[in-house]
Amino acid sequence: MVQIKKIWFSDNKIFAEYIDGRVIGVPVSWYPNLSKGSSEQWQDYEIWADGQYIHWPSLDEDISAEGLLSLSQTGLLQKT
């Protein structure tokens, strides 16, 4: 089970630090609801289920720790 420790945003990317020390980042544009939000709305999130999910109440967006990690790996593979 992968667990997110914290998240942050920079340069229209969302970054996540996992409990095991991995840090990944993906474009916010990969998540349509997030990309429609403001930077203030991006900061209004909750980490649920012992780090397994991120929830943005004002944007009606939920991202799983596993899904974010999988997308980041797919994105890296597509760039090479």
Contacts in CASP RR format, 6 or more apart in sequence:
PFRMAT RR
TARGET T0000
AUTHOR 0000-0000-0000
METHOD contacts of the structure
MODEL  1
MVQIKKIWFSDNKIFAEYIDGRVIGVPVSWYPNLSKGSSEQWQDYEIWAD
GQYIHWPSLDEDISAEGLLSLSQTGLLQKT
1 52 0 8 1.000
2 18 0 8 1.000
2 19 0 8 1.000
2 20 0 8 1.000
2 52 0 8 1.000
2 65 0 8 1.000
2 66 0 8 1.000
2 69 0 8 1.000
3 18 0 8 1.000
3 19 0 8 1.000
3 50 0 8 1.000
3 51 0 8 1.000
3 52 0 8 1.000
3 65 0 8 1.000
4 16 0 8 1.000
4 17 0 8 1.000
4 18 0 8 1.000
4 19 0 8 1.000
4 47 0 8 1.000
4 51 0 8 1.000
4 52 0 8 1.000
4 54 0 8 1.000
4 65 0 8 1.000
4 68 0 8 1.000
5 17 0 8 1.000
5 18 0 8 1.000
5 19 0 8 1.000
5 21 0 8 1.000
5 51 0 8 1.000
6 16 0 8 1.000
6 17 0 8 1.000
6 47 0 8 1.000
7 14 0 8 1.000
7 15 0 8 1.000
7 16 0 8 1.000
7 17 0 8 1.000
7 45 0 8 1.000
7 47 0 8 1.000
7 54 0 8 1.000
8 14 0 8 1.000
8 15 0 8 1.000
9 15 0 8 1.000
9 28 0 8 1.000
9 39 0 8 1.000
9 42 0 8 1.000
9 43 0 8 1.000
12 27 0 8 1.000
12 28 0 8 1.000
12 29 0 8 1.000
13 25 0 8 1.000
13 26 0 8 1.000
13 27 0 8 1.000
13 28 0 8 1.000
14 25 0 8 1.000
14 26 0 8 1.000
14 27 0 8 1.000
14 28 0 8 1.000
14 31 0 8 1.000
14 34 0 8 1.000
14 42 0 8 1.000
14 68 0 8 1.000
15 23 0 8 1.000
15 24 0 8 1.000
15 25 0 8 1.000
16 23 0 8 1.000
16 24 0 8 1.000
16 25 0 8 1.000
16 54 0 8 1.000
16 65 0 8 1.000
16 68 0 8 1.000
16 69 0 8 1.000
17 23 0 8 1.000
18 24 0 8 1.000
18 65 0 8 1.000
18 69 0 8 1.000
19 51 0 8 1.000
22 69 0 8 1.000
24 68 0 8 1.000
24 69 0 8 1.000
24 72 0 8 1.000
25 72 0 8 1.000
26 68 0 8 1.000
26 71 0 8 1.000
26 72 0 8 1.000
26 75 0 8 1.000
28 34 0 8 1.000
28 35 0 8 1.000
28 42 0 8 1.000
29 35 0 8 1.000
30 71 0 8 1.000
31 61 0 8 1.000
31 63 0 8 1.000
33 56 0 8 1.000
33 59 0 8 1.000
33 60 0 8 1.000
33 61 0 8 1.000
34 42 0 8 1.000
34 56 0 8 1.000
34 59 0 8 1.000
34 61 0 8 1.000
36 59 0 8 1.000
37 59 0 8 1.000
41 56 0 8 1.000
41 58 0 8 1.000
41 59 0 8 1.000
42 56 0 8 1.000
44 56 0 8 1.000
44 57 0 8 1.000
44 58 0 8 1.000
45 54 0 8 1.000
45 55 0 8 1.000
45 56 0 8 1.000
46 54 0 8 1.000
46 55 0 8 1.000
46 57 0 8 1.000
47 53 0 8 1.000
47 54 0 8 1.000
47 55 0 8 1.000
48 54 0 8 1.000
48 55 0 8 1.000
51 65 0 8 1.000
52 64 0 8 1.000
52 65 0 8 1.000
52 66 0 8 1.000
53 62 0 8 1.000
53 63 0 8 1.000
53 64 0 8 1.000
53 65 0 8 1.000
54 62 0 8 1.000
54 63 0 8 1.000
54 65 0 8 1.000
54 68 0 8 1.000
55 61 0 8 1.000
55 62 0 8 1.000
56 62 0 8 1.000
END
